[in-house]
Amino acid sequence: MSVRSSQQEGEEEASEKLHLLKQMNMEDEQQLLNARDSKSPGSYSCLRFTVVVLTLVLIVATSAIVGLAVGLGVSVAANGRISHRTSSSSSSSSIISSSASPPHTSTVLPSPSPSPSPTPTNTVCMTESCVTLAALVLDNMDRSIDPCEDFYNFS
């Protein structure tokens, strides 16, 4: 009988604990519902407004950074062309100043005159394949069409 009574006591204890857990769970749910009801509906619209504003600020900032990067790239490319031109033009006259000489003395050396570039020679292809191709082009040319207006049909 003592085994049965201790078993019944254990069951009663377990059911009592279960009842307490259910009661605590219900109290927690009630607190959550009360907390949810206490929030005003305006807080959600404020949150949305904040998210929209932050998104717009992020888009504008990103666009500005991209624009600055492109502008910087164009500027560097333009400066590279300008400095390349000035370096090639400054190489035509050389100014050499010596640090051992008096402060206002400089020596100008004439630059060597550029060697004349060889004139390009017109080389005409006179092989059989070149002559055949030229004749084919001339045969297919429609001389009644103005090449400035419709070059595709002219050739």
Buried (B, 14 or more C-beta within 10 A) or exposed (E): EEEEEEEEEEEEEEEEEEEEEEEEEEEEEEEEEEEEEEEEEEEEEEEEEEEEEEEEEEEEEEEEEEEEEEEEEEEEEEEEEEEEEEEEEEEEEEEEEEEEEEEEEEEEEEEEEEEEEEEEEEEEEEEEEEEEEEEEEEEEEEEEBEEEEEEEEBE
